[in-house]
């Protein structure tokens, strides 16, 4: 199925309506080419990455977190900068990822992550909390732990802060699963825990290493609606498209907020 065909099949009807197209469990995530993904997306810092990182950096730096805080990055994939955003503020960092190839990639990064991620770290260092980290590679190696599991297997009310970047919108063609994914992420955090999440806007699917993967064409209103039942103090910011990363999307969205007091 092409991206255009997926867009036509997707239902934008009443809340809870199920669109046609592959669900998360119908996608072979073990075929995800991690190295090709990094090469295309993260060999250097793009302007849209810089905008996102600045928002998330300043948000987390403004939070009051206990020294023993436990953090989670959901759907880490082959992107370390969301996890690195939480590194100065947690004693333990769980990396939650389903795809076997991505899990293997993360495990290779754990002892000493690749040089390109140091360029991303430099964006964070304008905040004192990040500058205070003498060796981000060593700290990441000592604090991070990878778990191979689905977003839908997240335990409830477990973590003190969290990130989820380009996951709920890019794991299936199912708008109901998008909402379930957002709910699972936010309710995996303890009440009041701060979070940052990023989404591709109006994505029609994407290719990685010759394989096509589905997406849901969400916009800010969809993100707001998904977060409203489970999150407080939500702020959604649109990232300018600038030089497009690829065809078939309309920019990026970053949401920050706190996990709600009630599910």
Secondary structure, 3 states (H helix, E strand, C coil): CCHHHHHHHCCCCCCCCCCCCCCHHHCCHHHCCHHHHHHHHCCCCCHHHHHHHHHHHHHHHCCCCCCCCEEEEECCCCCCHHHHHHHHHCCEEEEEECCHHHHHHHHHHHCCCCCHHHHHHHHHCCCHHHHCCCCHHHHHHHHEEEEECCHHHCCCCCEEEEEEECCCCCCCCCHHHHHHHHHHHHHCEEEEEEEEEEEECCCCCEEECCEEECCCCCCHHHHHHHHHCCEEEEEEEEECCCCCCCCCCCCEEEEEEEECCCC
